[in-house]
Amino acid sequence: MRLRPLGRSEGAAISAEPPGVVAARVSPLTRRAIAPNSGPFTYTGTCSYVVGAGDVAIIDPGPDDPRHVEALLASVSGERVRYVLVTHTHRDHSPAARTLKEATGATIAGCASYAPADSHPPGGLNLDAAHDRSYAPDIALNDGDALQIGGATLVALATPGHTANHLCFALAEEQSLFTGDHVMAWATTVIAPPDGSMTDYLASLERLRARRDRIYWPGHGEPVQEPQRYLRALIHHRRARETAIVQRLDAGDETIAEIVAQIYESVDKRLHPAAAMTTLAHLTDLIARGLVDCSEAPGLQARFWPRRS
C-alpha cells in the first residue's frame, strides 16, 4: 500500500513481467508471476513465487482469478506442487490457495487463519472485509518452522504489524526473504488497527535488521536488493512520520483528519482513508509509550494532544 514513495531500491533492475503469463525465473530457485489485479493498493499486482525444482512451493498464490491460477499451473507443468504458502490473509494474497490445492493436491501452509478483533477503533474502518475469512491452512506455521522442498529450505519468520498473522519466508539457499506486505520497494505499508499494530510492525522491522538476507522478494513491486539499507530508510520514514504527527499536535491539531490533511497533503486523496488508519496506528503506539493522551478510546473521531511532563 503506497502512502509515500521512498525511492527506488538500489539495484532493483529486475523488471516486472506482464501479469497473466507463465512465471519468469528470477533466480536459480525462484520464479515469479504477477496477478492481473493492479491498482492504487496493489501496484502492478500481487507477486506470486514458485520456489524449488521438481517438487515446488507456491508463495502467496494471490486472488482467485482464473487467469492467474492458469499462469501458475502452467508454470509448474510437470512438477509436483507440495505446498501453497501464504504470508497473510488479505484477499489479494490468499484466496487462490484453495483452487490450487484442488488442482494439485498441495498442502496449504503458512500464516494462521484470520482472527477478528473483538472491537474496532471508534469511528474507524472495519477492515474485516479485506481478509480472506475462508482461509484455513492445513498447517499453520510457527516462527522458525522449516519446510524442505525441491532443493530449497523455507523457514517461517513471524513479522506481525501489517496484520497480526503476517509471516515472511526465508530461502536459506539463496539468502532471500519473501516479505509479503511487510517490506515493499514501491511503497510503505499500511498499518490499520486493530489487526495492524505500529508497535509490532516496528519491532518486526528491527528483527529483520538482525538478519543478513541478500535480497527481498515482496508481495508487490520490484525486489529489494540492498535490504539493510532499505530497512534503515523504512524505519527512518516511520520515525519521521511519528515526529510530524507530534509536531501537528504541538501546533494545535487534535484530530486525525486535521493531521492527515497536513502531513499527507501531497498524497492521492483516494489513499487518505488508509493514511488515517496508519496515523491512528502511530498515535496508538505513542499513547502506549506515554507520549500522547486521548479524549477516549483511540479512534478516527477521537481528539489527541501531547502529554505534558
C-alpha positions in Angstrom: 0.0 0.0 0.0 1.7 3.2 -1.1 1.4 6.3 1.0 4.8 8.0 0.3 7.5 7.0 -2.2 10.8 6.1 -0.5 12.7 6.0 -3.8 13.7 3.0 -5.9 15.6 0.2 -4.2 19.2 0.4 -5.1 20.0 -2.0 -8.0 16.4 -3.1 -8.5 17.0 -4.0 -12.1 14.6 -7.0 -12.4 11.7 -5.7 -14.4 8.1 -6.8 -13.7 6.8 -9.3 -16.2 3.3 -8.7 -17.6 0.6 -10.2 -15.4 -1.2 -13.3 -16.5 1.9 -15.0 -18.1 3.9 -18.1 -17.0 6.2 -17.3 -14.1 9.6 -15.8 -15.1 12.7 -17.2 -13.5 14.3 -14.5 -11.3 16.9 -16.7 -9.5 18.1 -20.3 -9.7 15.4 -21.4 -7.2 12.8 -18.7 -7.7 10.2 -17.9 -10.3 7.7 -15.0 -10.2 4.3 -14.4 -11.7 2.2 -11.2 -11.2 -1.5 -11.3 -10.8 -3.7 -9.1 -13.0 -5.0 -7.1 -10.0 -3.1 -3.8 -10.4 -4.4 -0.8 -8.6 -3.5 2.0 -6.1 -3.3 -0.5 -3.2 -1.6 -3.4 -5.2 0.8 -1.5 -7.6 1.3 -3.8 -10.7 -0.5 -6.7 -9.0 0.2 -9.4 -6.4 3.6 -11.2 -6.9 3.3 -15.0 -6.5 6.5 -17.0 -6.3 7.3 -20.6 -7.3 10.2 -21.9 -5.3 12.2 -25.1 -5.8 12.6 -27.5 -8.7 10.6 -30.7 -9.4 8.9 -30.5 -6.0 7.9 -26.9 -5.5 6.1 -24.5 -3.3 4.0 -21.5 -4.4 4.2 -18.5 -2.1 1.3 -16.0 -2.0 -1.0 -17.5 -4.7 -2.9 -14.2 -4.9 -6.6 -13.6 -5.8 -8.7 -16.4 -7.1 -8.5 -15.1 -10.7 -8.6 -17.9 -13.4 -6.0 -16.1 -15.5 -3.5 -16.0 -12.6 -4.3 -19.6 -11.5 -3.8 -20.8 -15.0 -0.5 -18.9 -15.3 0.7 -20.5 -12.1 -0.4 -24.0 -13.1 1.3 -23.6 -16.5 4.5 -22.5 -14.6 4.6 -25.8 -12.7 3.6 -28.1 -15.5 5.4 -31.5 -15.0 6.3 -30.6 -11.4 4.7 -31.5 -8.1 3.3 -28.6 -6.0 3.9 -29.8 -2.4 2.9 -26.6 -0.6 1.0 -23.4 -1.2 2.4 -20.9 1.3 0.6 -17.8 2.5 2.2 -14.8 4.2 -1.1 -13.2 5.4 -4.8 -13.4 4.8 -5.5 -10.2 2.8 -7.7 -11.0 -0.2 -5.1 -10.1 -2.7 -2.7 -12.8 -1.3 -4.5 -16.0 -0.1 -7.8 -16.9 -2.0 -6.2 -18.8 -4.9 -4.7 -21.2 -2.3 -7.9 -23.3 -2.3 -8.2 -23.5 -6.0 -4.5 -24.5 -6.3 -5.0 -27.2 -3.7 -7.9 -28.6 -5.5 -6.0 -28.6 -8.8 -2.7 -30.1 -7.4 -3.3 -31.8 -4.1 -0.9 -29.4 -2.4 -0.9 -28.7 1.3 -1.8 -25.2 2.3 0.6 -23.9 4.9 1.7 -20.6 6.3 0.0 -18.0 8.4 -2.7 -18.7 10.9 -6.3 -18.0 10.0 -7.6 -14.5 10.4 -8.8 -13.9 14.0 -11.3 -10.9 14.0 -10.7 -8.4 16.8 -13.4 -8.1 19.4 -13.8 -4.4 18.7 -12.7 -1.8 16.1 -11.5 1.7 16.6 -14.4 4.1 17.3 -15.2 5.8 14.0 -12.7 3.7 12.2 -12.9 1.4 9.2 -14.0 -2.2 9.8 -11.4 -3.9 7.7 -12.6 -7.5 8.2 -13.7 -7.5 4.6 -10.1 -7.1 3.5 -9.3 -10.5 4.9 -10.0 -13.9 3.4 -12.1 -15.3 6.2 -12.4 -18.7 4.4 -8.7 -19.3 4.5 -7.9 -22.3 6.6 -4.4 -23.7 6.4 -3.7 -27.4 6.6 -0.6 -26.4 8.6 -0.3 -23.2 10.5 3.4 -22.5 10.7 5.1 -21.0 13.7 8.1 -18.9 13.9 11.2 -20.9 12.9 9.3 -23.8 11.3 11.1 -25.1 8.2 10.0 -26.9 5.1 12.3 -28.8 2.7 11.2 -28.6 -0.9 12.9 -29.3 -4.2 16.4 -28.3 -3.2 15.1 -25.4 -1.1 14.7 -24.8 2.6 12.0 -22.3 3.5 11.8 -21.0 7.1 8.8 -19.1 8.5 9.6 -15.8 10.2 6.9 -14.2 12.3 6.6 -10.5 11.3 3.3 -9.1 12.8 2.4 -5.5 12.2 0.7 -5.1 8.8 -1.5 -7.9 10.0 -1.4 -9.8 13.3 -0.8 -13.1 11.4 1.8 -11.9 8.9 4.8 -14.2 8.1 7.8 -13.9 5.9 9.6 -16.9 4.4 13.4 -17.2 4.3 15.0 -19.2 1.5 18.2 -20.3 3.1 20.0 -21.5 -0.1 19.7 -18.0 -1.7 19.8 -15.8 1.4 16.5 -14.4 0.2 13.3 -13.4 2.0 9.8 -13.4 0.7 8.4 -10.4 2.6 4.7 -10.3 1.6 3.4 -6.8 2.5 5.9 -6.3 5.4 8.5 -4.7 3.2 7.9 -3.5 -0.3 10.3 -1.5 -2.5 7.5 0.5 -4.2 5.6 1.7 -1.1 5.3 2.0 2.6 2.9 -0.4 4.3 -0.5 0.4 5.7 -0.9 -0.4 9.4 -4.6 -0.4 10.2 -5.7 -1.1 13.9 -6.9 -3.3 15.5 -5.4 -6.1 13.4 -2.4 -3.9 12.4 -0.1 -2.6 15.1 2.6 0.0 14.6 4.4 -1.3 17.8 4.6 -4.8 16.3 5.5 -3.5 12.9 8.5 -1.5 14.0 9.6 -4.5 16.2 9.4 -6.7 13.1 11.4 -4.3 11.1 14.1 -4.3 13.8 14.0 -8.1 13.8 14.9 -8.1 10.1 17.8 -5.8 10.7 19.4 -8.5 12.7 19.4 -10.8 9.7 21.7 -10.9 6.7 19.4 -11.6 3.8 20.8 -10.7 0.4 17.5 -9.8 -1.4 13.8 -9.4 -0.6 11.0 -10.6 -2.8 7.9 -8.6 -1.8 4.2 -9.2 -2.4 4.0 -6.2 -4.7 6.6 -4.4 -6.8 10.3 -4.9 -7.5 12.8 -6.8 -5.3 14.8 -5.0 -2.6 18.4 -5.7 -3.5 20.0 -3.8 -0.6 17.8 -4.9 2.3 19.8 -3.4 5.2 20.0 0.0 3.6 16.3 -0.1 2.7 15.3 -1.2 6.3 17.1 1.8 7.6 15.2 4.0 5.2 11.8 2.5 6.2 12.5 2.9 10.0 13.7 6.5 9.4 10.5 7.2 7.4 8.3 5.8 10.2 10.1 7.8 12.9 9.8 10.9 10.6 6.1 10.4 10.3 5.8 10.0 14.1 7.7 13.3 14.6 5.4 15.0 12.1 2.3 13.8 13.9 3.7 15.1 17.3 4.6 18.4 15.6 1.0 18.7 14.4 -0.3 18.0 17.9 2.1 20.7 19.2 0.7 23.1 16.6 -2.8 22.6 17.9 -4.2 19.9 15.6 -6.4 17.5 17.7 -8.0 15.2 15.2 -6.6 12.6 12.7 -8.5 14.4 9.9 -6.5 17.6 10.6 -3.2 15.7 10.9 -3.7 13.8 7.6 -4.7 16.9 5.7 -1.3 18.4 6.6 1.2 15.6 6.5 -0.3 13.7 3.6 -1.1 16.8 1.6 0.8 15.6 -1.5 -0.7 12.0 -1.4 -3.5 10.9 -3.6 -6.7 11.7 -1.7 -8.1 8.3 -2.5 -5.4 7.0 -0.1 -6.3 9.3 2.7 -8.6 6.8 4.5 -5.7 4.4 4.6 -3.3 7.2 5.7 -5.8 8.0 8.5 -5.6 4.4 9.8 -1.8 4.4 9.7 -1.9 7.7 11.6 -4.2 6.1 14.2 -1.6 3.3 14.5 1.1 5.8 15.2 -1.0 7.6 17.7 -1.9 4.3 19.5 1.8 3.5 19.7 2.6 7.0 21.1 -0.2 6.6 23.7 1.3 3.3 24.8 4.7 4.9 25.2 3.2 7.7 27.3 3.9 10.5 24.8 0.3 11.3 23.8 -3.1 11.5 25.5 -6.5 10.8 24.0 -10.0 12.0 24.9 -11.4 8.5 24.7 -10.6 5.1 23.2 -8.3 5.8 20.3 -10.3 6.1 17.1 -10.6 8.2 14.0 -13.1 10.6 15.7 -11.1 10.9 19.0 -9.1 14.0 20.0 -5.4 13.8 20.8 -2.8 16.0 22.5 0.8 15.8 23.6 1.3 14.5 27.1 2.9 17.2 29.2 5.5 16.0 31.7 
